[in-house]
Amino acid sequence: MSEKEAGQVLTSENAAEFYAERLGLADRANETVAVEETPAEPVQEAQQSEPEEQEEAKTTEEKKPNPKLERRFSEITKQREEARAEARREREAREALEARIKALEQPKPTVVEEDQEPQPSQFQDAFEYAKALAEYTADKRIAEMKKQEAEERAAQERQKVIESWRVRCRQPRRICLILMRSWHPAMLS
């Protein structure tokens, strides 16, 4: 295996470096790798270097965050908020549709058409049937009376129109007869 190919293979040994490079933390990863590669020194010197390590930690904390990393975090945060908003909208739409379906699935009260007489099989109770039958007969009678009154009014209107036309037709005939007599009395005989 060549060195180039080995650099592309992700192993537990190069995973930290790979992820640091992908997240834009390559500079920081190189610093930590350098610290890890130094040979271990006696414990006494390690205690003396602790204040130095604390100072180094403070300086790394004081450094400005990586703009690429911040931009990526803001993108991810924005995507998360958009996903939450979309999920909320979808949930509201689903709930509205479920309520609509539920309303459509509920049994509707029996509606008796005006043309058909109610049948006992349409009702669960004899009292409901009797009430519907009484309403049906009353409505039918009222409808018949209204229809009869409308027909009578229409007949009266027709009579008025016919009479007005008869009057109008008679008047020109009289005028024509008077004019004809004055011009030619012989034409009338």
Backbone hydrogen bonds, N-H to C=O, Kabsch-Sander energy under -0.5 kcal/mol:
donor,donor_aa,acceptor,acceptor_aa,energy
6,A,2,S,-2.1
7,G,3,E,-1.6
8,Q,4,K,-0.8
8,Q,5,E,-0.8
9,V,5,E,-0.8
11,T,9,V,-0.7
15,A,11,T,-1.0
18,F,14,N,-2.4
19,Y,15,A,-2.9
20,A,16,A,-2.2
21,E,17,E,-2.3
22,R,18,F,-2.2
23,L,19,Y,-2.1
24,G,21,E,-0.7
25,L,20,A,-3.6
26,A,20,A,-0.5
29,A,25,L,-2.3
30,N,26,A,-2.0
31,E,27,D,-1.4
32,T,28,R,-2.1
33,V,29,A,-2.5
34,A,30,N,-2.2
35,V,31,E,-1.8
36,E,32,T,-2.1
37,E,33,V,-1.9
38,T,34,A,-0.8
46,A,42,P,-1.3
47,Q,43,V,-1.7
48,Q,44,Q,-1.4
49,S,45,E,-1.7
50,E,46,A,-0.7
50,E,47,Q,-0.5
53,E,49,S,-2.5
54,Q,50,E,-2.4
55,E,51,P,-2.1
56,E,52,E,-2.4
57,A,53,E,-2.6
58,K,54,Q,-2.2
59,T,55,E,-2.1
60,T,56,E,-2.2
61,E,57,A,-2.0
62,E,58,K,-2.1
63,K,59,T,-0.9
70,E,66,N,-2.5
71,R,67,P,-2.6
72,R,68,K,-2.3
73,F,69,L,-2.7
74,S,70,E,-2.6
75,E,71,R,-2.3
76,I,72,R,-2.6
77,T,73,F,-2.7
78,K,74,S,-2.5
79,Q,75,E,-2.6
80,R,76,I,-2.5
81,E,77,T,-2.4
82,E,78,K,-2.5
83,A,79,Q,-2.5
84,R,80,R,-2.4
85,A,81,E,-2.5
86,E,82,E,-2.7
87,A,83,A,-2.5
88,R,84,R,-2.3
89,R,85,A,-2.5
90,E,86,E,-2.7
91,R,87,A,-2.5
92,E,88,R,-2.5
93,A,89,R,-2.5
94,R,90,E,-2.7
95,E,91,R,-2.6
96,A,92,E,-2.3
97,L,93,A,-2.4
98,E,94,R,-2.6
99,A,95,E,-2.3
100,R,96,A,-2.2
101,I,97,L,-2.8
102,K,98,E,-2.5
103,A,99,A,-2.2
104,L,100,R,-2.0
105,E,101,I,-2.2
106,Q,102,K,-1.1
112,V,110,T,-0.6
113,E,111,V,-0.6
122,Q,119,Q,-1.8
123,F,120,P,-1.4
129,Y,125,D,-1.8
130,A,126,A,-2.6
131,K,127,F,-2.4
132,A,128,E,-2.6
133,L,129,Y,-2.6
134,A,130,A,-2.4
135,E,131,K,-2.5
136,Y,132,A,-2.4
137,T,133,L,-2.5
138,A,134,A,-2.4
139,D,135,E,-2.9
140,K,136,Y,-2.6
141,R,137,T,-2.4
142,I,138,A,-2.6
143,A,139,D,-2.5
144,E,140,K,-2.2
145,M,141,R,-2.4
146,K,142,I,-2.6
147,K,143,A,-2.3
148,Q,144,E,-2.5
149,E,145,M,-2.6
150,A,146,K,-2.4
151,E,147,K,-2.3
152,E,148,Q,-2.4
153,R,149,E,-2.4
154,A,150,A,-2.4
155,A,151,E,-2.4
156,Q,152,E,-2.4
157,E,153,R,-2.4
158,R,154,A,-2.3
159,Q,155,A,-2.3
160,K,156,Q,-2.2
161,V,157,E,-2.3
162,I,158,R,-2.6
163,E,159,Q,-2.7
164,S,160,K,-2.4
165,W,161,V,-2.0
166,R,162,I,-2.0
167,V,163,E,-2.3
168,R,164,S,-2.1
169,C,165,W,-2.4
170,R,166,R,-2.0
171,Q,167,V,-1.8
173,R,169,C,-1.1
174,R,170,R,-2.1
175,I,171,Q,-2.2
176,C,172,P,-2.7
177,L,173,R,-2.4
178,I,174,R,-2.5
179,L,175,I,-2.4
180,M,176,C,-2.3
181,R,177,L,-2.1
182,S,178,I,-1.9
183,W,179,L,-1.5
184,H,180,M,-3.0
187,M,184,H,-1.0
188,L,184,H,-0.5
188,L,185,P,-0.5
189,S,186,A,-0.7
